[in-house]
Amino acid sequence: MNRPQMPCNPEEIGSLFLFEQLAPQQLGRLCSEGRVELFEPGPVYAESDPADCFYVMIEGTVVLSRRVGDDDVEVSRTSQRGVYGGAVQAYLGDRVRQVYNNSMRVTEPTRFFVLPADTFAAVMQEWFPMPVHLLEGLFFGSKSVQAAIGQHERLLALGSLSAGLTHELNNPAAAAVRATATLRERVAKMRHKLAALAEGPFSREMLEDLVEIQDRTAERVAKTTALGPLETADREDALADWLEDHGIDHGWQLAPAFVQAGLDTDWLEQVATAVDEEMLSGAVGWLNCTVETELLMNEIEDSTTRVSALVDAAKQYTQLDRAPYQVVDVHQLLDSTLLMLSGKIGPRIEVVKEYDRTLPRIPAYPAQLNQVWTNLLDNAVSAINSAGGQGTLTVRTALVDHERVLVEFRDTGPGVPPEIRSRVFDPFFTTKPLGQGTGLGLDISRRIIVDKHRGSLQFESEPGDTRFQALLPLTAETPGEPS
């Protein structure tokens, strides 16, 4: 757009606080290589566009804003002469992607001194070499420190998750080991029972009937469902009484396994019908071995399935074998993170899932979203623990405005004090005890949600009800570069 260009007066430029210490020849160079432009009310430049000019306001009113999700949030409004914006980091050259970090607009006719970015960089490096070196060191040093601490925080989180995963894996693995050892004993016992049956006076028809009952029993064990405590006790009593009435010793020891397998007195009657009375005790003992073996195999299957599920959750959480940017189901990401953190959450915190299962899949960096969920869940758990360690953690998803997915983490902790609410997203700010937090968790989370995913991260808090809300767009814009 062609805007009115006005004469550049070195004396007027020199009256601006940025340039008041410059020599006349330096001011002359600025006027010869820069320009004065008049902007009517409206935009000057837009956030994320290539930063090709450095702007210094001579007179007028400017408003600076940042994009948060679908909204432009005003961060500054001023009429002070000499305020500046635009390509303020041009002196860093191509070592940093040169884009506008905010949007600028004017609310009345406003005059700017406009300097091309490459000219601004040249005069900075020529006139102020030592300050430029100091600024470069400060900028890149700060980046390095943040990256190092961010990596340290990720390693701490990984250590915590590894400890939790180890704990979660140990339970089913130990159960499988115990069940396998017991199964070995039961198989040996079954071999002895089989030898005893072979030596007994069983007819061919009796053995065929017994094998058929054994097959049906195995099928029933595979399909059994758990009973309530009262129903279990009643059925155990009934089976023990039946076994005792039919002269089978230690019936009370056999009854629990039969009940766990879903068997009842009707099943025992079928066994009694299939064999002679004097063979009943041996047949019941043989079938008891079958039942115990099937139950142990069920336990091993459940344990190994649990281990497999934990490994799948770890793969889902880390996304090691998947593309960095893809279309994902946020519920799968949330479930894998909750499972990885289950050891840290502990039994005293109730986790409530309020998922909208109709939500569509969204384009995202899943591994980085898992890092956000980890940070927000960790903060929620810490808040609940600070209030006694018992409470409720609610994870909710919903569709907002038909355009965004909401992921909300709600805890019943003490809340965020009003005096620090404006600082919770600041780098290195933490309320955790020394050594327990870097203060980068929420800053990293905000940058992942806002910068990488073009979403927004906000919170509401009062005692007993704190909610951190991430809003993610349903459609893909140009994603930010992954860190």
C-alpha positions as CSV (number, residue, x, y, z in Angstrom):
1,M,0.0,0.0,0.0
2,N,1.3,3.4,-0.9
3,R,1.3,5.7,2.1
4,P,2.1,9.4,2.2
5,Q,5.8,9.9,2.8
6,M,6.8,13.0,4.6
7,P,10.1,14.9,4.9
8,C,12.5,13.4,7.4
9,N,13.8,16.1,9.7
10,P,17.0,15.0,11.5
11,E,16.2,17.4,14.4
12,E,12.8,15.8,14.9
13,I,14.2,12.3,14.7
14,G,16.9,13.3,17.2
15,S,14.3,14.4,19.7
16,L,13.1,10.8,20.1
17,F,14.6,9.1,23.1
18,L,16.0,6.3,21.0
19,F,18.1,8.6,18.9
20,E,18.8,11.6,21.3
21,Q,22.5,10.6,21.8
22,L,23.3,10.3,18.1
23,A,25.6,12.6,16.2
24,P,24.3,14.9,13.4
25,Q,25.9,12.7,10.7
26,Q,24.2,9.6,12.2
27,L,20.8,11.3,12.2
28,G,21.5,12.4,8.7
29,R,22.2,8.8,7.7
30,L,18.9,7.6,9.4
31,C,16.9,10.2,7.4
32,S,18.6,9.3,4.2
33,E,18.1,5.6,4.5
34,G,14.8,5.6,6.4
35,R,11.6,7.4,5.8
36,V,8.7,9.1,7.6
37,E,5.2,7.7,6.8
38,L,1.7,8.7,7.8
39,F,-0.6,5.8,8.8
40,E,-4.3,6.2,8.8
41,P,-6.3,4.3,11.5
42,G,-5.8,0.6,10.9
43,P,-3.1,-2.1,10.8
44,V,0.6,-1.4,10.6
45,Y,1.9,-4.9,10.5
46,A,0.6,-8.4,11.5
47,E,2.0,-11.0,13.9
48,S,4.1,-13.8,12.2
49,D,4.5,-11.8,8.9
50,P,8.2,-11.3,7.8
51,A,9.7,-8.5,9.9
52,D,11.1,-6.2,7.3
53,C,10.9,-2.8,9.0
54,F,11.6,-1.1,12.3
55,Y,9.0,1.4,13.4
56,V,9.4,4.4,15.8
57,M,6.3,6.5,16.5
58,I,6.7,10.2,16.2
59,E,3.1,11.2,17.1
60,G,-0.2,9.4,17.3
61,T,-1.5,6.3,19.2
62,V,-0.4,2.7,18.7
63,V,-2.0,-0.6,20.0
64,L,0.1,-3.8,20.2
65,S,-1.7,-7.2,20.4
66,R,-0.9,-10.9,20.4
67,R,-2.8,-13.7,18.8
68,V,-4.3,-16.1,21.4
69,G,-6.3,-18.9,19.7
70,D,-8.9,-17.1,17.5
71,D,-8.6,-13.8,19.5
72,D,-6.3,-10.8,19.3
73,V,-5.4,-9.8,22.9
74,E,-4.3,-6.3,23.4
75,V,-1.1,-6.1,25.3
76,S,-0.2,-2.4,25.1
77,R,-1.7,0.9,24.1
78,T,0.2,4.2,24.2
79,S,0.7,7.7,22.8
80,Q,4.2,8.1,24.1
81,R,6.6,9.6,21.5
82,G,9.4,7.3,20.6
83,V,7.8,3.9,21.3
84,Y,9.0,1.4,18.8
85,G,8.2,-2.0,17.4
86,G,8.6,-4.3,14.4
87,A,12.0,-5.8,13.5
88,V,13.6,-5.2,16.9
89,Q,15.7,-8.4,16.6
90,A,17.1,-7.6,13.1
91,Y,20.6,-7.3,14.5
92,L,20.5,-11.1,15.1
93,G,20.4,-11.6,11.3
94,D,19.4,-15.0,9.8
95,R,20.3,-16.8,13.1
96,V,16.8,-16.1,14.2
97,R,13.6,-16.3,12.1
98,Q,12.7,-12.7,11.5
99,V,9.0,-12.3,11.9
100,Y,6.9,-9.8,13.8
101,N,6.2,-11.0,17.3
102,N,3.0,-9.1,17.7
103,S,0.5,-7.0,15.7
104,M,0.5,-3.2,15.6
105,R,-2.3,-0.9,14.6
106,V,-3.0,2.8,15.1
107,T,-6.3,4.3,16.3
108,E,-5.7,7.8,14.8
109,P,-3.5,9.3,12.0
110,T,0.0,8.4,13.2
111,R,3.4,9.3,11.9
112,F,6.3,6.7,12.1
113,F,9.9,6.9,11.4
114,V,10.4,3.7,9.4
115,L,13.8,2.0,8.9
116,P,14.3,-1.1,6.8
117,A,15.3,-4.1,8.8
118,D,18.6,-4.6,7.1
119,T,19.5,-0.9,7.6
120,F,18.6,-1.1,11.2
121,A,20.8,-4.2,11.7
122,A,23.7,-2.5,9.9
123,V,23.6,0.7,12.0
124,M,23.3,-1.3,15.2
125,Q,26.3,-3.5,14.4
126,E,28.3,-0.5,13.1
127,W,27.5,2.1,15.8
128,F,27.0,-0.1,18.8
129,P,29.2,-3.2,18.4
130,M,29.7,-3.9,22.1
131,P,26.0,-3.5,23.1
132,V,25.1,-5.7,20.1
133,H,27.5,-8.4,21.3
134,L,26.0,-8.2,24.8
135,L,22.4,-8.4,23.5
136,E,23.3,-11.4,21.3
137,G,24.9,-13.1,24.3
138,L,21.9,-12.4,26.4
139,F,19.5,-13.6,23.8
140,F,21.2,-16.8,22.9
141,G,22.3,-17.4,26.4
142,S,18.7,-17.1,27.6
143,K,17.6,-19.5,24.9
144,S,20.3,-22.0,25.9
145,V,19.4,-21.8,29.5
146,Q,15.7,-22.3,28.8
147,A,16.5,-25.2,26.5
148,A,18.8,-26.8,29.0
149,I,16.3,-26.4,31.9
150,G,13.5,-27.5,29.7
151,Q,15.4,-30.6,28.8
152,H,16.2,-31.1,32.5
153,E,12.5,-30.8,33.3
154,R,11.6,-33.4,30.6
155,L,14.2,-35.7,32.0
156,L,12.8,-35.3,35.5
157,A,9.4,-36.0,34.2
158,L,10.7,-39.0,32.3
159,G,12.3,-40.3,35.5
160,S,9.1,-39.9,37.4
161,L,7.1,-41.6,34.6
162,S,9.7,-44.4,34.4
163,A,9.4,-45.0,38.1
164,G,5.6,-45.1,37.8
165,L,5.7,-47.3,34.8
166,T,8.1,-49.7,36.6
167,H,5.7,-49.9,39.5
168,E,2.7,-50.5,37.2
169,L,4.6,-53.2,35.2
170,N,5.8,-54.9,38.3
171,N,2.4,-55.9,39.6
172,P,1.1,-57.8,36.6
173,A,4.6,-59.2,35.9
174,A,4.9,-60.5,39.5
175,A,1.4,-61.9,39.2
176,A,2.3,-63.8,36.0
177,V,5.4,-65.2,37.6
178,R,3.5,-66.4,40.7
179,A,0.7,-67.9,38.5
180,T,3.2,-69.7,36.3
181,A,4.9,-71.3,39.3
182,T,1.6,-72.4,40.7
183,L,0.5,-73.6,37.3
184,R,3.6,-75.8,37.1
185,E,2.5,-77.4,40.4
186,R,-1.0,-77.9,39.3
187,V,0.0,-79.5,36.0
188,A,2.2,-82.0,38.0
189,K,-0.8,-82.7,40.3
190,M,-3.0,-83.2,37.2
191,R,-0.5,-85.8,35.9
192,H,-0.8,-87.7,39.1
193,K,-4.6,-87.5,39.1
194,L,-4.6,-88.7,35.5
195,A,-2.5,-91.7,36.5
196,A,-4.9,-92.5,39.3
197,L,-7.8,-92.2,36.9
198,A,-6.1,-94.6,34.5
199,E,-5.7,-97.2,37.2
200,G,-9.2,-96.9,38.4
201,P,-12.2,-99.0,37.2
202,F,-13.5,-96.3,34.8
203,S,-15.2,-97.6,31.7
204,R,-14.6,-96.1,28.3
205,E,-18.0,-94.4,28.4
206,M,-17.3,-92.9,31.8
207,L,-13.9,-91.5,30.7
208,E,-15.5,-90.1,27.5
209,D,-18.3,-88.4,29.6
210,L,-15.7,-87.1,32.1
211,V,-13.6,-85.6,29.3
212,E,-16.7,-84.0,27.8
213,I,-17.5,-82.5,31.2
214,Q,-13.9,-81.3,31.4
215,D,-14.2,-79.5,28.1
216,R,-17.4,-77.8,29.0
217,T,-15.9,-76.9,32.4
218,A,-13.0,-75.2,30.6
219,E,-15.4,-73.2,28.4
220,R,-17.4,-72.1,31.5
221,V,-14.2,-70.9,33.2
222,A,-13.2,-68.8,30.2
223,K,-16.7,-67.1,30.2
224,T,-17.2,-66.7,33.9
225,T,-18.0,-63.3,35.5
226,A,-17.2,-62.1,39.0
227,L,-20.0,-62.5,41.6
228,G,-20.7,-60.2,44.5
229,P,-19.4,-61.0,47.9
230,L,-22.7,-62.3,49.3
231,E,-23.5,-64.4,46.3
232,T,-20.0,-65.8,46.3
233,A,-20.3,-66.8,50.0
234,D,-23.7,-68.4,49.5
235,R,-22.6,-70.4,46.5
236,E,-19.4,-71.6,48.3
237,D,-21.6,-72.8,51.2
238,A,-23.9,-74.6,48.9
239,L,-21.0,-76.4,47.0
240,A,-19.3,-77.3,50.3
241,D,-22.5,-78.8,51.6
242,W,-23.0,-80.8,48.4
243,L,-19.5,-82.2,48.4
244,E,-19.8,-83.1,52.1
245,D,-23.1,-84.9,51.5
246,H,-21.5,-86.9,48.7
247,G,-18.6,-88.0,50.9
248,I,-15.9,-85.9,49.4
249,D,-13.3,-84.8,51.9
250,H,-12.2,-81.2,52.3
251,G,-15.0,-79.9,50.2
252,W,-14.7,-76.5,51.7
253,Q,-11.2,-76.3,50.2
254,L,-12.5,-77.2,46.7
255,A,-15.6,-74.9,46.8
256,P,-13.8,-71.5,46.3
257,A,-12.1,-72.5,43.1
258,F,-15.3,-74.0,41.7
259,V,-17.2,-70.8,42.5
260,Q,-14.5,-68.6,41.0
261,A,-14.9,-70.7,37.9
262,G,-18.6,-70.0,37.7
263,L,-19.6,-73.6,38.6
264,D,-22.5,-74.6,40.9
265,T,-24.3,-77.6,42.3
266,D,-26.0,-78.3,39.0
267,W,-22.6,-78.8,37.4
268,L,-21.7,-81.2,40.3
269,E,-24.9,-83.2,39.6
270,Q,-23.8,-83.6,36.0
271,V,-20.5,-85.0,37.2
272,A,-22.2,-87.4,39.7
273,T,-24.4,-88.6,36.8
274,A,-21.5,-89.3,34.6
275,V,-19.5,-91.6,37.0
276,D,-20.3,-94.2,39.6
277,E,-20.5,-93.1,43.2
278,E,-17.3,-94.7,44.2
279,M,-15.5,-92.8,41.4
280,L,-17.0,-89.4,42.2
281,S,-14.3,-88.2,44.6
282,G,-11.5,-89.0,42.0
283,A,-13.5,-87.3,39.2
284,V,-14.2,-84.2,41.2
285,G,-10.5,-84.0,42.2
286,W,-9.5,-84.3,38.5
287,L,-11.9,-81.6,37.5
288,N,-10.7,-79.4,40.3
289,C,-7.2,-79.6,38.8
290,T,-8.7,-78.6,35.5
291,V,-10.5,-75.6,37.0
292,E,-7.4,-74.4,38.9
293,T,-5.3,-74.8,35.7
294,E,-7.8,-72.8,33.7
295,L,-8.0,-70.1,36.4
296,L,-4.2,-69.8,36.5
297,M,-4.0,-69.5,32.7
298,N,-6.7,-66.8,32.9
299,E,-4.6,-64.9,35.5
300,I,-1.5,-65.2,33.3
301,E,-3.4,-64.0,30.3
302,D,-4.8,-61.0,32.3
303,S,-1.4,-60.2,33.6
304,T,0.4,-60.3,30.2
305,T,-2.5,-58.4,28.6
306,R,-2.0,-55.7,31.3
307,V,1.8,-55.6,30.6
308,S,1.1,-55.3,26.8
309,A,-1.4,-52.5,27.5
310,L,1.2,-50.6,29.6
311,V,3.8,-51.0,26.8
312,D,1.2,-49.7,24.3
313,A,0.4,-46.8,26.5
314,A,4.1,-46.0,26.8
315,K,4.5,-46.1,23.0
316,Q,1.4,-43.9,22.7
317,Y,2.8,-41.5,25.3
318,T,6.3,-41.2,23.8
319,Q,5.2,-41.4,20.1
320,L,8.6,-42.8,19.3
321,D,7.4,-44.8,16.3
322,R,5.1,-42.1,14.9
323,A,5.3,-39.0,12.8
324,P,5.8,-35.8,14.8
325,Y,2.8,-34.1,13.2
326,Q,-0.3,-36.1,12.6
327,V,-4.1,-36.3,13.1
328,V,-4.8,-37.7,16.6
329,D,-7.5,-38.7,19.0
330,V,-7.0,-36.5,22.1
331,H,-8.7,-39.1,24.3
332,Q,-6.0,-41.7,23.4
333,L,-3.3,-39.2,24.4
334,L,-5.1,-38.3,27.6
335,D,-5.6,-42.0,28.5
336,S,-1.9,-42.9,27.9
337,T,-0.7,-39.9,30.0
338,L,-3.1,-40.8,32.8
339,L,-1.9,-44.4,32.7
340,M,1.8,-43.3,32.7
341,L,1.1,-41.0,35.7
342,S,-1.2,-43.4,37.6
343,G,1.6,-44.3,40.1
344,K,2.1,-40.6,40.9
345,I,-1.6,-39.8,41.1
346,G,-2.0,-42.6,43.7
347,P,-5.1,-44.2,45.2
348,R,-6.3,-41.2,47.3
349,I,-7.0,-39.0,44.3
350,E,-10.1,-39.9,42.3
351,V,-9.8,-39.5,38.6
352,V,-13.0,-38.6,36.7
353,K,-13.1,-38.7,32.9
354,E,-15.8,-36.5,31.3
355,Y,-15.0,-37.2,27.7
356,D,-17.1,-36.1,24.7
357,R,-16.5,-39.2,22.6
358,T,-18.1,-37.5,19.5
359,L,-15.1,-35.2,19.2
360,P,-13.3,-35.5,15.8
361,R,-9.6,-36.2,15.6
362,I,-7.4,-33.1,15.3
363,P,-4.0,-32.3,13.7
364,A,-1.3,-31.9,16.3
365,Y,2.1,-32.8,17.6
366,P,1.0,-35.6,19.9
367,A,4.2,-36.1,21.8
368,Q,4.2,-32.4,22.7
369,L,0.6,-32.5,23.7
370,N,1.4,-35.4,26.0
371,Q,4.0,-33.1,27.6
372,V,1.4,-30.5,28.2
373,W,-1.0,-33.0,29.7
374,T,1.8,-34.3,31.9
375,N,2.6,-30.7,33.2
376,L,-1.0,-29.9,33.9
377,L,-1.8,-33.2,35.6
378,D,1.4,-32.9,37.6
379,N,0.4,-29.5,38.8
380,A,-3.1,-30.7,39.7
381,V,-1.8,-33.6,41.7
382,S,0.7,-31.3,43.5
383,A,-2.2,-28.9,44.3
384,I,-4.4,-31.7,45.7
385,N,-1.4,-33.1,47.7
386,S,-0.8,-29.7,49.2
387,A,-4.3,-29.7,50.6
388,G,-4.0,-33.1,52.3
389,G,-3.5,-35.5,49.4
390,Q,-7.2,-36.5,48.9
391,G,-9.4,-35.0,46.3
392,T,-10.8,-35.2,42.8
393,L,-9.0,-34.7,39.4
394,T,-11.4,-34.3,36.5
395,V,-10.4,-34.4,32.9
396,R,-13.0,-33.1,30.5
397,T,-13.2,-32.7,26.8
398,A,-15.8,-30.8,24.8
399,L,-16.4,-29.1,21.5
400,V,-16.4,-25.2,21.6
401,D,-18.0,-23.0,18.9
402,H,-17.9,-26.0,16.5
403,E,-14.2,-24.9,15.8
404,R,-12.1,-25.9,18.8
405,V,-11.6,-28.8,21.1
406,L,-11.5,-28.1,24.8
407,V,-9.3,-30.2,27.1
408,E,-9.8,-29.2,30.8
409,F,-8.0,-30.3,33.9
410,R,-9.9,-29.5,37.1
411,D,-8.6,-30.1,40.6
412,T,-10.0,-29.7,44.1
413,G,-6.8,-28.2,45.5
414,P,-6.5,-24.9,47.3
415,G,-6.5,-22.8,44.2
416,V,-4.1,-20.2,42.7
417,P,-3.8,-17.1,45.0
418,P,-5.0,-13.9,43.3
419,E,-1.6,-12.2,43.8
420,I,0.3,-14.6,41.6
421,R,-2.3,-15.4,38.9
422,S,-0.7,-13.0,36.5
423,R,2.6,-14.8,36.8
424,V,1.7,-18.5,36.5
425,F,2.8,-18.6,32.9
426,D,6.0,-16.7,33.4
427,P,9.3,-18.6,32.8
428,F,11.0,-19.8,36.0
429,F,8.1,-18.9,38.2
430,T,7.1,-21.7,40.6
431,T,5.3,-22.1,43.9
432,K,6.9,-25.5,44.5
433,P,9.6,-26.0,47.1
434,L,13.2,-25.5,46.0
435,G,14.4,-28.4,43.9
436,Q,10.9,-29.7,43.1
437,G,10.1,-27.4,40.2
438,T,11.8,-25.4,37.5
439,G,9.0,-23.0,36.8
440,L,9.0,-23.8,33.1
441,G,6.2,-26.3,33.0
442,L,3.4,-23.9,32.3
443,D,5.6,-21.7,30.1
444,I,6.5,-24.7,28.0
445,S,2.8,-25.8,27.9
446,R,1.7,-22.3,26.8
447,R,4.2,-22.2,24.0
448,I,3.3,-25.7,22.8
449,I,-0.5,-24.9,22.8
450,V,-0.2,-21.3,21.5
451,D,2.8,-21.2,19.3
452,K,2.9,-24.8,18.0
453,H,-0.8,-25.5,17.7
454,R,-2.3,-22.0,17.3
455,G,-4.5,-22.6,20.3
456,S,-4.9,-21.0,23.7
457,L,-4.2,-22.0,27.3
458,Q,-6.0,-20.3,30.2
459,F,-7.2,-21.0,33.7
460,E,-9.8,-20.2,36.2
461,S,-9.3,-20.7,39.9
462,E,-10.9,-20.4,43.3
463,P,-10.4,-22.5,46.4
464,G,-11.5,-26.0,45.7
465,D,-11.9,-25.5,42.0
466,T,-9.0,-24.8,39.6
467,R,-9.4,-25.4,35.9
468,F,-6.7,-25.2,33.3
469,Q,-8.2,-25.2,29.8
470,A,-6.4,-25.9,26.5
471,L,-8.3,-25.0,23.3
472,L,-7.1,-26.6,20.1
473,P,-8.3,-25.8,16.6
474,L,-10.1,-28.6,14.7
475,T,-8.4,-27.6,11.4
476,A,-4.8,-27.4,10.6
477,E,-3.1,-24.0,10.1
478,T,0.6,-23.8,9.3
479,P,2.0,-25.5,12.4
480,G,4.8,-24.0,14.5
481,E,8.2,-25.6,14.3
482,P,8.6,-28.4,16.9
483,S,11.1,-27.7,19.7
